[in-house]
């Protein structure tokens, strides 16, 4: 199986990241979630929720937003790692991270 994560920052600002399952399987879903949690904290991301609960989806959107478009446009190792960890955490082979509208699509 291959994984495809698209990170969008608006019209004509979409960045594709593809990885083979062998590339993604070097880590576990728990490690992927831990990486996203660590990045969320390290970047100082904040989410206010009326219920007090913050879902992993909220965190991965906040991390992408805080990282910014340039980081994904450069397609550096961090951006590729983000994409792999998103795919593994969500267990989906296709994920669209819409930063502009703060939503996910599968």
C-alpha positions in Angstrom: 0.0 0.0 0.0 1.1 3.5 -0.6 0.2 6.6 1.4 -0.7 10.0 0.0 -1.0 13.1 2.2 -2.0 16.5 0.7 -1.5 19.6 2.8 -3.4 22.6 1.4 -3.1 26.2 2.3 -5.7 27.5 -0.2 -6.3 27.5 -3.9 -3.3 26.4 -5.9 -1.3 25.9 -2.7 -1.4 22.2 -2.2 1.6 20.0 -1.4 1.7 16.3 -2.1 3.6 13.8 0.0 3.6 10.2 -1.1 5.3 7.3 0.7 5.4 3.5 0.3 4.2 1.4 3.1 7.8 0.3 3.8 8.7 3.9 4.4 5.8 4.4 6.8 6.1 1.1 8.6 9.4 2.0 10.3 7.3 3.5 13.1 4.2 2.4 15.0 0.9 4.3 15.1 1.7 5.1 18.8 5.1 6.5 17.9 3.5 8.6 15.1 0.9 10.0 17.5 3.7 10.7 20.0 5.7 12.6 17.3 2.6 14.8 16.5 2.0 15.4 20.2 5.6 16.4 20.7 5.5 18.8 17.7 2.2 20.3 19.0 3.9 21.1 22.3 7.2 22.2 20.9 5.5 24.7 18.5 3.4 26.1 21.3 0.2 25.3 19.5 -3.0 26.2 21.4 -6.5 25.0 20.8 -9.5 26.2 22.8 -12.3 23.7 23.0 -15.6 24.4 24.7 -15.6 20.8 26.0 -12.0 20.9 27.1 -11.1 18.0 24.9 -8.5 18.3 22.2 -8.6 15.6 19.5 -5.6 14.3 17.6 -7.2 15.8 14.5 -7.2 19.2 16.0 -3.5 18.8 16.9 -2.4 17.7 13.5 -4.2 20.6 11.9 -2.7 23.0 14.4 0.8 21.7 13.8 0.4 22.1 10.0 -0.9 25.7 10.5 1.9 26.6 12.9 4.6 25.1 10.6 3.3 27.2 7.8 3.1 26.9 4.0 6.9 27.5 3.4 7.9 24.4 5.3 5.6 22.2 3.2 6.6 24.0 0.0 10.2 23.2 0.7 9.2 19.5 1.2 12.0 19.1 3.7 12.5 16.1 5.9 10.2 17.5 8.6 7.3 18.0 6.1 7.8 14.4 4.9 7.9 13.1 8.4 4.7 15.1 9.3 2.9 13.5 6.3 4.0 9.9 7.2 3.0 10.4 10.8 -0.4 11.8 9.8 -1.1 8.8 7.5 0.0 6.3 10.2 -1.8 8.0 13.1 -5.1 8.2 11.1 -4.6 4.8 9.5 -5.6 6.2 6.1 -3.9 5.8 2.7 -5.2 9.2 1.5 -5.5 12.2 3.7 -6.2 15.8 2.7 -5.2 18.4 5.4 -7.0 21.6 4.6 -5.2 24.2 6.7 -7.1 27.1 5.3 -10.5 25.7 6.5 -9.0 23.7 9.4 -10.5 20.4 8.3 -9.5 16.9 7.1 -10.7 14.8 4.3 -10.1 11.1 3.6 
